């Protein structure tokens, strides 16, 4: 069975292109994936997505509590850096 050399060349080029694309995707997911997943986890945490969705009071209670905690942390860090509040 004779194979077309042009077909073999095109198949080899296609394999190389797929390998290059796969490598590029792996590199981008390794560098940006960690940062993106950390941001997503933080957003989910402050949005209260770990609370039962059918209990709206629980969701809003978690959101408010976590935002107040973040504000208090920022206040403490500013106080630590400047000694301005306490």
PyMOL commands that set and color helices and strands:
alter all, ss='L'
color gray80, all
select helices_A, chain A and resi 5-47+56-82
alter helices_A, ss='H'
color red, helices_A
deselect
rebuild
show_as cartoon
